[in-house]
Amino acid sequence: MTHQQPSRPNGWLQSRGGIVLVVFLGIAAFFLMAEHTAHLLGVLPFLLLILCPLLHFFLHGRHGGSQAKHGGGRRQPPEGGEQ
């Protein structure tokens, strides 16, 4: 007599507990947004001001990072045959 094991869901999101967790987090997010919209919108201008220097700091660092573009940091010998 062979017993077949019941098939298990592929991931935690498809399990009963995963679905309950997602629904609970969705309800909690809705109530947080509903109750604290004024606070979130009041902070938005400050977030934009903070975002500008952060973007400059993290994104402008890539402008000269590659040594291959600029000759690898080695001096080129002068043209004209002088040594």
C-alpha positions, 0 to 999 in steps of 0.5 A, spaced: 500 500 500 503 506 497 501 513 501 501 519 497 503 525 501 499 531 500 502 536 495 505 542 499 504 550 496 510 552 492 512 558 497 510 561 503 506 567 499 501 561 497 500 558 504 494 560 508 499 564 513 502 568 508 495 570 505 493 572 512 499 576 513 499 580 506 491 581 508 493 584 515 499 588 512 495 591 507 489 593 512 495 596 516 498 600 511 491 603 509 489 605 516 496 608 517 496 612 510 489 614 512 490 617 519 497 620 517 496 623 510 497 630 513 504 628 516 506 624 510 505 630 506 508 635 510 514 632 510 515 631 502 518 638 501 523 636 506 524 629 503 525 633 496 531 637 499 534 632 502 534 628 496 538 633 492 544 632 495 544 625 496 543 624 489 549 628 487 553 624 492 551 617 490 550 619 482 556 624 481 561 619 483 561 615 477 563 620 472 571 619 473 571 612 476 574 608 470 581 609 469 581 605 462 577 611 459 583 616 461 589 612 459 589 608 466 593 613 469 599 612 465 603 618 462 604 618 455 611 619 452 612 625 448 611 625 441 618 627 438 622 622 440 625 625 446 626 620 452 
